[in-house]
Each structure stands twice: as structure tokens, then as C-alpha cells.
Amino acid sequence: MSLPGVVGVGIGECEGKPCLKVLVERKTPELERQIPSELEGFKVELEESGPLQTQPR
């Protein structure tokens, strides 16, 4: 999450298997180069979410 443009990380499902979802404001070639496609045996998938905002309590 320390990369500019990354707004969240979570666990998801890719092709029926657990994977890591990296939420980005906008998919860019630079982010696709910087984020690995696999981490510790799990597929990593970039998902474009747009900017995220916190909701007031």
C-alpha cells in the first residue's frame, strides 16, 4: 500500500482459488510492473476501484 495509486489490499477468489486483490485507483503500466503477479504461491490480481473515501461515523 506504500505505492502511489494503491488504495487497498484484500483476500479474494481468482479462478476458484484464494488470491490477493490489490485495489488501485487506476491500472497503469507502471503499477502492473511494480506489483508481482504472484506472492508466496498466491496469484495477485490488480482491480481498478477508483479513489476510496472513508465514511464519517
mmCIF file of the N, C-alpha and C atoms, coordinates in Angstrom:
data_MODEL
# 
_entry.id   MODEL 
# 
loop_
_atom_site.group_PDB 
_atom_site.id 
_atom_site.type_symbol 
_atom_site.label_atom_id 
_atom_site.label_alt_id 
_atom_site.label_comp_id 
_atom_site.label_asym_id 
_atom_site.label_entity_id 
_atom_site.label_seq_id 
_atom_site.pdbx_PDB_ins_code 
_atom_site.Cartn_x 
_atom_site.Cartn_y 
_atom_site.Cartn_z 
_atom_site.occupancy 
_atom_site.B_iso_or_equiv 
_atom_site.pdbx_formal_charge 
_atom_site.auth_seq_id 
_atom_site.auth_comp_id 
_atom_site.auth_asym_id 
_atom_site.auth_atom_id 
_atom_site.pdbx_PDB_model_num 
ATOM 1   N N  . MET A 1 1  ? 0.813   -1.194  0.000   1.00 0.00 ? 1  MET A N  1 
ATOM 2   C CA . MET A 1 1  ? 0.000   0.000   0.000   1.00 0.00 ? 1  MET A CA 1 
ATOM 3   C C  . MET A 1 1  ? 0.857   1.259   0.000   1.00 0.00 ? 1  MET A C  1 
ATOM 4   N N  . SER A 1 2  ? 2.152   1.077   0.063   1.00 0.00 ? 2  SER A N  1 
ATOM 5   C CA . SER A 1 2  ? 3.011   2.261   0.066   1.00 0.00 ? 2  SER A CA 1 
ATOM 6   C C  . SER A 1 2  ? 3.247   2.806   -1.341  1.00 0.00 ? 2  SER A C  1 
ATOM 7   N N  . LEU A 1 3  ? 2.745   2.104   -2.355  1.00 0.00 ? 3  LEU A N  1 
ATOM 8   C CA . LEU A 1 3  ? 2.890   2.595   -3.724  1.00 0.00 ? 3  LEU A CA 1 
ATOM 9   C C  . LEU A 1 3  ? 1.799   3.617   -4.029  1.00 0.00 ? 3  LEU A C  1 
ATOM 10  N N  . PRO A 1 4  ? 2.156   4.741   -4.633  1.00 0.00 ? 4  PRO A N  1 
ATOM 11  C CA . PRO A 1 4  ? 1.126   5.702   -5.028  1.00 0.00 ? 4  PRO A CA 1 
ATOM 12  C C  . PRO A 1 4  ? 0.122   5.055   -5.981  1.00 0.00 ? 4  PRO A C  1 
ATOM 13  N N  . GLY A 1 5  ? -1.157  5.258   -5.709  1.00 0.00 ? 5  GLY A N  1 
ATOM 14  C CA . GLY A 1 5  ? -2.208  4.687   -6.556  1.00 0.00 ? 5  GLY A CA 1 
ATOM 15  C C  . GLY A 1 5  ? -2.828  3.431   -5.976  1.00 0.00 ? 5  GLY A C  1 
ATOM 16  N N  . VAL A 1 6  ? -2.155  2.776   -5.006  1.00 0.00 ? 6  VAL A N  1 
ATOM 17  C CA . VAL A 1 6  ? -2.727  1.595   -4.357  1.00 0.00 ? 6  VAL A CA 1 
ATOM 18  C C  . VAL A 1 6  ? -3.592  2.085   -3.203  1.00 0.00 ? 6  VAL A C  1 
ATOM 19  N N  . VAL A 1 7  ? -4.874  1.667   -3.193  1.00 0.00 ? 7  VAL A N  1 
ATOM 20  C CA . VAL A 1 7  ? -5.793  2.155   -2.168  1.00 0.00 ? 7  VAL A CA 1 
ATOM 21  C C  . VAL A 1 7  ? -6.263  1.061   -1.215  1.00 0.00 ? 7  VAL A C  1 
ATOM 22  N N  . GLY A 1 8  ? -5.918  -0.192  -1.494  1.00 0.00 ? 8  GLY A N  1 
ATOM 23  C CA . GLY A 1 8  ? -6.324  -1.270  -0.594  1.00 0.00 ? 8  GLY A CA 1 
ATOM 24  C C  . GLY A 1 8  ? -5.791  -2.612  -1.051  1.00 0.00 ? 8  GLY A C  1 
ATOM 25  N N  . VAL A 1 9  ? -5.804  -3.555  -0.107  1.00 0.00 ? 9  VAL A N  1 
ATOM 26  C CA . VAL A 1 9  ? -5.371  -4.921  -0.384  1.00 0.00 ? 9  VAL A CA 1 
ATOM 27  C C  . VAL A 1 9  ? -6.325  -5.842  0.353   1.00 0.00 ? 9  VAL A C  1 
ATOM 28  N N  . GLY A 1 10 ? -6.713  -6.935  -0.291  1.00 0.00 ? 10 GLY A N  1 
ATOM 29  C CA . GLY A 1 10 ? -7.607  -7.874  0.367   1.00 0.00 ? 10 GLY A CA 1 
ATOM 30  C C  . GLY A 1 10 ? -7.445  -9.274  -0.176  1.00 0.00 ? 10 GLY A C  1 
ATOM 31  N N  . ILE A 1 11 ? -8.157  -10.208 0.444   1.00 0.00 ? 11 ILE A N  1 
ATOM 32  C CA . ILE A 1 11 ? -8.161  -11.595 0.011   1.00 0.00 ? 11 ILE A CA 1 
ATOM 33  C C  . ILE A 1 11 ? -9.405  -11.790 -0.844  1.00 0.00 ? 11 ILE A C  1 
ATOM 34  N N  . GLY A 1 12 ? -9.236  -12.444 -1.974  1.00 0.00 ? 12 GLY A N  1 
ATOM 35  C CA . GLY A 1 12 ? -10.358 -12.681 -2.871  1.00 0.00 ? 12 GLY A CA 1 
ATOM 36  C C  . GLY A 1 12 ? -10.278 -14.061 -3.476  1.00 0.00 ? 12 GLY A C  1 
ATOM 37  N N  . GLU A 1 13 ? -11.010 -14.262 -4.558  1.00 0.00 ? 13 GLU A N  1 
ATOM 38  C CA . GLU A 1 13 ? -11.020 -15.529 -5.258  1.00 0.00 ? 13 GLU A CA 1 
ATOM 39  C C  . GLU A 1 13 ? -10.743 -15.270 -6.731  1.00 0.00 ? 13 GLU A C  1 
ATOM 40  N N  . CYS A 1 14 ? -9.790  -16.010 -7.269  1.00 0.00 ? 14 CYS A N  1 
ATOM 41  C CA . CYS A 1 14 ? -9.419  -15.910 -8.679  1.00 0.00 ? 14 CYS A CA 1 
ATOM 42  C C  . CYS A 1 14 ? -9.447  -17.314 -9.260  1.00 0.00 ? 14 CYS A C  1 
ATOM 43  N N  . GLU A 1 15 ? -10.298 -17.528 -10.226 1.00 0.00 ? 15 GLU A N  1 
ATOM 44  C CA . GLU A 1 15 ? -10.415 -18.828 -10.885 1.00 0.00 ? 15 GLU A CA 1 
ATOM 45  C C  . GLU A 1 15 ? -10.676 -19.945 -9.877  1.00 0.00 ? 15 GLU A C  1 
ATOM 46  N N  . GLY A 1 16 ? -11.518 -19.659 -8.865  1.00 0.00 ? 16 GLY A N  1 
ATOM 47  C CA . GLY A 1 16 ? -11.892 -20.663 -7.882  1.00 0.00 ? 16 GLY A CA 1 
ATOM 48  C C  . GLY A 1 16 ? -10.877 -20.912 -6.781  1.00 0.00 ? 16 GLY A C  1 
ATOM 49  N N  . LYS A 1 17 ? -9.805  -20.126 -6.734  1.00 0.00 ? 17 LYS A N  1 
ATOM 50  C CA . LYS A 1 17 ? -8.765  -20.307 -5.724  1.00 0.00 ? 17 LYS A CA 1 
ATOM 51  C C  . LYS A 1 17 ? -8.542  -18.992 -4.984  1.00 0.00 ? 17 LYS A C  1 
ATOM 52  N N  . PRO A 1 18 ? -8.093  -19.069 -3.719  1.00 0.00 ? 18 PRO A N  1 
ATOM 53  C CA . PRO A 1 18 ? -7.790  -17.845 -2.983  1.00 0.00 ? 18 PRO A CA 1 
ATOM 54  C C  . PRO A 1 18 ? -6.689  -17.046 -3.675  1.00 0.00 ? 18 PRO A C  1 
ATOM 55  N N  . CYS A 1 19 ? -6.806  -15.735 -3.650  1.00 0.00 ? 19 CYS A N  1 
ATOM 56  C CA . CYS A 1 19 ? -5.791  -14.870 -4.244  1.00 0.00 ? 19 CYS A CA 1 
ATOM 57  C C  . CYS A 1 19 ? -5.763  -13.547 -3.495  1.00 0.00 ? 19 CYS A C  1 
ATOM 58  N N  . LEU A 1 20 ? -4.796  -12.735 -3.816  1.00 0.00 ? 20 LEU A N  1 
ATOM 59  C CA . LEU A 1 20 ? -4.685  -11.400 -3.239  1.00 0.00 ? 20 LEU A CA 1 
ATOM 60  C C  . LEU A 1 20 ? -5.207  -10.395 -4.250  1.00 0.00 ? 20 LEU A C  1 
ATOM 61  N N  . LYS A 1 21 ? -6.072  -9.502  -3.801  1.00 0.00 ? 21 LYS A N  1 
ATOM 62  C CA . LYS A 1 21 ? -6.602  -8.436  -4.652  1.00 0.00 ? 21 LYS A CA 1 
ATOM 63  C C  . LYS A 1 21 ? -5.933  -7.131  -4.226  1.00 0.00 ? 21 LYS A C  1 
ATOM 64  N N  . VAL A 1 22 ? -5.338  -6.464  -5.174  1.00 0.00 ? 22 VAL A N  1 
ATOM 65  C CA . VAL A 1 22 ? -4.732  -5.160  -4.916  1.00 0.00 ? 22 VAL A CA 1 
ATOM 66  C C  . VAL A 1 22 ? -5.632  -4.129  -5.581  1.00 0.00 ? 22 VAL A C  1 
ATOM 67  N N  . LEU A 1 23 ? -6.259  -3.287  -4.771  1.00 0.00 ? 23 LEU A N  1 
ATOM 68  C CA . LEU A 1 23 ? -7.160  -2.255  -5.284  1.00 0.00 ? 23 LEU A CA 1 
ATOM 69  C C  . LEU A 1 23 ? -6.350  -1.021  -5.636  1.00 0.00 ? 23 LEU A C  1 
ATOM 70  N N  . VAL A 1 24 ? -6.510  -0.564  -6.862  1.00 0.00 ? 24 VAL A N  1 
ATOM 71  C CA . VAL A 1 24 ? -5.780  0.609   -7.333  1.00 0.00 ? 24 VAL A CA 1 
ATOM 72  C C  . VAL A 1 24 ? -6.777  1.641   -7.854  1.00 0.00 ? 24 VAL A C  1 
ATOM 73  N N  . GLU A 1 25 ? -6.401  2.909   -7.716  1.00 0.00 ? 25 GLU A N  1 
ATOM 74  C CA . GLU A 1 25 ? -7.269  3.963   -8.255  1.00 0.00 ? 25 GLU A CA 1 
ATOM 75  C C  . GLU A 1 25 ? -7.459  3.774   -9.754  1.00 0.00 ? 25 GLU A C  1 
ATOM 76  N N  . ARG A 1 26 ? -6.349  3.499   -10.434 1.00 0.00 ? 26 ARG A N  1 
ATOM 77  C CA . ARG A 1 26 ? -6.373  3.326   -11.891 1.00 0.00 ? 26 ARG A CA 1 
ATOM 78  C C  . ARG A 1 26 ? -5.232  2.393   -12.269 1.00 0.00 ? 26 ARG A C  1 
ATOM 79  N N  . LYS A 1 27 ? -5.543  1.380   -13.080 1.00 0.00 ? 27 LYS A N  1 
ATOM 80  C CA . LYS A 1 27 ? -4.489  0.474   -13.553 1.00 0.00 ? 27 LYS A CA 1 
ATOM 81  C C  . LYS A 1 27 ? -3.572  1.237   -14.495 1.00 0.00 ? 27 LYS A C  1 
ATOM 82  N N  . THR A 1 28 ? -2.288  1.174   -14.226 1.00 0.00 ? 28 THR A N  1 
ATOM 83  C CA . THR A 1 28 ? -1.309  1.807   -15.102 1.00 0.00 ? 28 THR A CA 1 
ATOM 84  C C  . THR A 1 28 ? -0.222  0.797   -15.404 1.00 0.00 ? 28 THR A C  1 
ATOM 85  N N  . PRO A 1 29 ? 0.464   0.944   -16.527 1.00 0.00 ? 29 PRO A N  1 
ATOM 86  C CA . PRO A 1 29 ? 1.576   0.040   -16.828 1.00 0.00 ? 29 PRO A CA 1 
ATOM 87  C C  . PRO A 1 29 ? 2.642   0.058   -15.725 1.00 0.00 ? 29 PRO A C  1 
ATOM 88  N N  . GLU A 1 30 ? 2.867   1.218   -15.112 1.00 0.00 ? 30 GLU A N  1 
ATOM 89  C CA . GLU A 1 30 ? 3.870   1.317   -14.044 1.00 0.00 ? 30 GLU A CA 1 
ATOM 90  C C  . GLU A 1 30 ? 3.482   0.454   -12.842 1.00 0.00 ? 30 GLU A C  1 
ATOM 91  N N  . LEU A 1 31 ? 2.223   0.528   -12.405 1.00 0.00 ? 31 LEU A N  1 
ATOM 92  C CA . LEU A 1 31 ? 1.779   -0.303  -11.286 1.00 0.00 ? 31 LEU A CA 1 
ATOM 93  C C  . LEU A 1 31 ? 1.815   -1.778  -11.647 1.00 0.00 ? 31 LEU A C  1 
ATOM 94  N N  . GLU A 1 32 ? 1.434   -2.114  -12.871 1.00 0.00 ? 32 GLU A N  1 
ATOM 95  C CA . GLU A 1 32 ? 1.464   -3.511  -13.297 1.00 0.00 ? 32 GLU A CA 1 
ATOM 96  C C  . GLU A 1 32 ? 2.888   -4.057  -13.285 1.00 0.00 ? 32 GLU A C  1 
ATOM 97  N N  . ARG A 1 33 ? 3.882   -3.205  -13.533 1.00 0.00 ? 33 ARG A N  1 
ATOM 98  C CA . ARG A 1 33 ? 5.290   -3.632  -13.472 1.00 0.00 ? 33 ARG A CA 1 
ATOM 99  C C  . ARG A 1 33 ? 5.765   -3.780  -12.029 1.00 0.00 ? 33 ARG A C  1 
ATOM 100 N N  . GLN A 1 34 ? 5.288   -2.920  -11.144 1.00 0.00 ? 34 GLN A N  1 
ATOM 101 C CA . GLN A 1 34 ? 5.772   -2.882  -9.770  1.00 0.00 ? 34 GLN A CA 1 
ATOM 102 C C  . GLN A 1 34 ? 5.148   -3.948  -8.875  1.00 0.00 ? 34 GLN A C  1 
ATOM 103 N N  . ILE A 1 35 ? 3.941   -4.386  -9.171  1.00 0.00 ? 35 ILE A N  1 
ATOM 104 C CA . ILE A 1 35 ? 3.235   -5.339  -8.320  1.00 0.00 ? 35 ILE A CA 1 
ATOM 105 C C  . ILE A 1 35 ? 3.417   -6.736  -8.911  1.00 0.00 ? 35 ILE A C  1 
ATOM 106 N N  . PRO A 1 36 ? 3.911   -7.689  -8.106  1.00 0.00 ? 36 PRO A N  1 
ATOM 107 C CA . PRO A 1 36 ? 4.151   -9.032  -8.637  1.00 0.00 ? 36 PRO A CA 1 
ATOM 108 C C  . PRO A 1 36 ? 2.849   -9.731  -9.017  1.00 0.00 ? 36 PRO A C  1 
ATOM 109 N N  . SER A 1 37 ? 2.912   -10.647 -9.955  1.00 0.00 ? 37 SER A N  1 
ATOM 110 C CA . SER A 1 37 ? 1.723   -11.398 -10.368 1.00 0.00 ? 37 SER A CA 1 
ATOM 111 C C  . SER A 1 37 ? 1.454   -12.572 -9.431  1.00 0.00 ? 37 SER A C  1 
ATOM 112 N N  . GLU A 1 38 ? 2.446   -12.897 -8.587  1.00 0.00 ? 38 GLU A N  1 
ATOM 113 C CA . GLU A 1 38 ? 2.305   -13.974 -7.614  1.00 0.00 ? 38 GLU A CA 1 
ATOM 114 C C  . GLU A 1 38 ? 3.118   -13.627 -6.379  1.00 0.00 ? 38 GLU A C  1 
ATOM 115 N N  . LEU A 1 39 ? 2.599   -13.995 -5.200  1.00 0.00 ? 39 LEU A N  1 
ATOM 116 C CA . LEU A 1 39 ? 3.291   -13.716 -3.949  1.00 0.00 ? 39 LEU A CA 1 
ATOM 117 C C  . LEU A 1 39 ? 3.090   -14.914 -3.021  1.00 0.00 ? 39 LEU A C  1 
ATOM 118 N N  . GLU A 1 40 ? 4.182   -15.548 -2.638  1.00 0.00 ? 40 GLU A N  1 
ATOM 119 C CA . GLU A 1 40 ? 4.165   -16.707 -1.748  1.00 0.00 ? 40 GLU A CA 1 
ATOM 120 C C  . GLU A 1 40 ? 3.176   -17.775 -2.217  1.00 0.00 ? 40 GLU A C  1 
ATOM 121 N N  . GLY A 1 41 ? 3.141   -18.023 -3.526  1.00 0.00 ? 41 GLY A N  1 
ATOM 122 C CA . GLY A 1 41 ? 2.298   -19.063 -4.102  1.00 0.00 ? 41 GLY A CA 1 
ATOM 123 C C  . GLY A 1 41 ? 0.870   -18.640 -4.405  1.00 0.00 ? 41 GLY A C  1 
ATOM 124 N N  . PHE A 1 42 ? 0.500   -17.404 -4.085  1.00 0.00 ? 42 PHE A N  1 
ATOM 125 C CA . PHE A 1 42 ? -0.854  -16.916 -4.355  1.00 0.00 ? 42 PHE A CA 1 
ATOM 126 C C  . PHE A 1 42 ? -0.835  -15.950 -5.537  1.00 0.00 ? 42 PHE A C  1 
ATOM 127 N N  . LYS A 1 43 ? -1.809  -16.085 -6.420  1.00 0.00 ? 43 LYS A N  1 
ATOM 128 C CA . LYS A 1 43 ? -1.958  -15.159 -7.535  1.00 0.00 ? 43 LYS A CA 1 
ATOM 129 C C  . LYS A 1 43 ? -2.296  -13.777 -6.985  1.00 0.00 ? 43 LYS A C  1 
ATOM 130 N N  . VAL A 1 44 ? -1.765  -12.749 -7.615  1.00 0.00 ? 44 VAL A N  1 
ATOM 131 C CA . VAL A 1 44 ? -2.057  -11.365 -7.241  1.00 0.00 ? 44 VAL A CA 1 
ATOM 132 C C  . VAL A 1 44 ? -2.778  -10.724 -8.421  1.00 0.00 ? 44 VAL A C  1 
ATOM 133 N N  . GLU A 1 45 ? -3.930  -10.128 -8.147  1.00 0.00 ? 45 GLU A N  1 
ATOM 134 C CA . GLU A 1 45 ? -4.729  -9.511  -9.203  1.00 0.00 ? 45 GLU A CA 1 
ATOM 135 C C  . GLU A 1 45 ? -4.960  -8.035  -8.889  1.00 0.00 ? 45 GLU A C  1 
ATOM 136 N N  . LEU A 1 46 ? -4.710  -7.189  -9.861  1.00 0.00 ? 46 LEU A N  1 
ATOM 137 C CA . LEU A 1 46 ? -4.991  -5.762  -9.713  1.00 0.00 ? 46 LEU A CA 1 
ATOM 138 C C  . LEU A 1 46 ? -6.447  -5.515  -10.079 1.00 0.00 ? 46 LEU A C  1 
ATOM 139 N N  . GLU A 1 47 ? -7.130  -4.754  -9.245  1.00 0.00 ? 47 GLU A N  1 
ATOM 140 C CA . GLU A 1 47 ? -8.525  -4.422  -9.502  1.00 0.00 ? 47 GLU A CA 1 
ATOM 141 C C  . GLU A 1 47 ? -8.689  -2.909  -9.409  1.00 0.00 ? 47 GLU A C  1 
ATOM 142 N N  . GLU A 1 48 ? -9.153  -2.315  -10.490 1.00 0.00 ? 48 GLU A N  1 
ATOM 143 C CA . GLU A 1 48 ? -9.341  -0.867  -10.524 1.00 0.00 ? 48 GLU A CA 1 
ATOM 144 C C  . GLU A 1 48 ? -10.599 -0.503  -9.748  1.00 0.00 ? 48 GLU A C  1 
ATOM 145 N N  . SER A 1 49 ? -10.432 0.333   -8.717  1.00 0.00 ? 49 SER A N  1 
ATOM 146 C CA . SER A 1 49 ? -11.566 0.691   -7.868  1.00 0.00 ? 49 SER A CA 1 
ATOM 147 C C  . SER A 1 49 ? -11.889 2.179   -7.898  1.00 0.00 ? 49 SER A C  1 
ATOM 148 N N  . GLY A 1 50 ? -10.956 2.985   -8.390  1.00 0.00 ? 50 GLY A N  1 
ATOM 149 C CA . GLY A 1 50 ? -11.112 4.426   -8.272  1.00 0.00 ? 50 GLY A CA 1 
ATOM 150 C C  . GLY A 1 50 ? -10.684 4.831   -6.869  1.00 0.00 ? 50 GLY A C  1 
ATOM 151 N N  . PRO A 1 51 ? -10.730 6.118   -6.556  1.00 0.00 ? 51 PRO A N  1 
ATOM 152 C CA . PRO A 1 51 ? -10.321 6.556   -5.222  1.00 0.00 ? 51 PRO A CA 1 
ATOM 153 C C  . PRO A 1 51 ? -11.328 6.094   -4.165  1.00 0.00 ? 51 PRO A C  1 
ATOM 154 N N  . LEU A 1 52 ? -10.837 5.725   -3.004  1.00 0.00 ? 52 LEU A N  1 
ATOM 155 C CA . LEU A 1 52 ? -11.697 5.322   -1.895  1.00 0.00 ? 52 LEU A CA 1 
ATOM 156 C C  . LEU A 1 52 ? -11.721 6.447   -0.867  1.00 0.00 ? 52 LEU A C  1 
ATOM 157 N N  . GLN A 1 53 ? -12.883 6.622   -0.252  1.00 0.00 ? 53 GLN A N  1 
ATOM 158 C CA . GLN A 1 53 ? -13.020 7.652   0.781   1.00 0.00 ? 53 GLN A CA 1 
ATOM 159 C C  . GLN A 1 53 ? -13.613 7.011   2.030   1.00 0.00 ? 53 GLN A C  1 
ATOM 160 N N  . THR A 1 54 ? -13.163 7.479   3.194   1.00 0.00 ? 54 THR A N  1 
ATOM 161 C CA . THR A 1 54 ? -13.730 6.988   4.435   1.00 0.00 ? 54 THR A CA 1 
ATOM 162 C C  . THR A 1 54 ? -15.060 7.679   4.697   1.00 0.00 ? 54 THR A C  1 
ATOM 163 N N  . GLN A 1 55 ? -15.942 6.957   5.364   1.00 0.00 ? 55 GLN A N  1 
ATOM 164 C CA . GLN A 1 55 ? -17.257 7.490   5.715   1.00 0.00 ? 55 GLN A CA 1 
ATOM 165 C C  . GLN A 1 55 ? -17.207 8.034   7.142   1.00 0.00 ? 55 GLN A C  1 
ATOM 166 N N  . PRO A 1 56 ? -17.800 9.193   7.394   1.00 0.00 ? 56 PRO A N  1 
ATOM 167 C CA . PRO A 1 56 ? -17.832 9.701   8.770   1.00 0.00 ? 56 PRO A CA 1 
ATOM 168 C C  . PRO A 1 56 ? -18.669 8.790   9.651   1.00 0.00 ? 56 PRO A C  1 
ATOM 169 N N  . ARG A 1 57 ? -18.293 8.706   10.905  1.00 0.00 ? 57 ARG A N  1 
ATOM 170 C CA . ARG A 1 57 ? -19.032 7.851   11.846  1.00 0.00 ? 57 ARG A CA 1 
ATOM 171 C C  . ARG A 1 57 ? -20.191 8.561   12.461  1.00 0.00 ? 57 ARG A C  1 
# 
